[in-house]
Amino acid sequence: MNKRAVGRPRDGNPAETRRDILRAAEESFAAGGFAGATTRQVATRAGVNVATLHYHFGNKEGLYRAVLEAAIAGKLPTAETAGTPAERLHRLVGQIWDFGASRPALARLSLLDRLAGPPPAPEGVGAAPAAEAFSDPRVTLLSRAITGLRNGGPPAAIPVDDAAWLIVNLVDGALVAAQPPAADENVVEGAAAVTREAVVAAALRIAFGGAAQEAPLRR
């Protein structure tokens, strides 16, 4: 009997095998987070052995980071310059919502990562290096946009970076809540549209604080 070499990929197309593992891992991590999913579970779902999974991604942390990076891959919206600060942020947050809505697993993955991502590696001699924290580009985009939009306006109570994180958390939480299926697809779409506008309105208050009502007048 021929035994599969440990750590070698299965027969077939390595790129296809990698995609199969990523798809299976996305489902597992989106359902149970980093702690709730196991490499054995992912391998079984992908139809490979654990050695093949480790060959492609190194370890569970490497697989997890690859899943997060794949989930957020793509062209992010860009902050526009036309209109008032409130109008510009309204468009940007709406586009960030649409970006997340087109990637159903992203909201759950990012929320679970912030709640219970990989633990830091233990310190000390011989300890493995800590897993690199996931840097959400949506937060970076919003931080830069809010900084520019607040320039010259009334001071806001929430620091820029905290505001950006809160808005992304709000978007992700609302997207997850909007995902459960309903019998009528039109009802789901209608509810999502209402939720989108509510999230955008809340984002304006987070970004501008008490000046949210005045923001449309500042150019």
Salt bridges, closest charged atoms under 4 A:
ASP20 OD2 - ARG10 NH2 2.78
ASP20 OD1 - ARG23 NH2 2.38
GLU27 OE1 - ARG45 NH1 3.01
GLU80 OE1 - ARG91 NE 2.71
ASP98 OD1 - ARG196 NE 2.97
ASP113 OD1 - ARG65 NH1 3.51
ASP136 OD2 - ARG114 NH1 3.76
ASP136 OD2 - ARG138 NH2 2.70
ASP172 OD2 - ARG114 NH2 2.71
ASP172 OD1 - ARG138 NH1 2.80
GLU197 OE1 - HIS90 NE2 3.34
GLU197 OE2 - ARG196 NH1 3.17
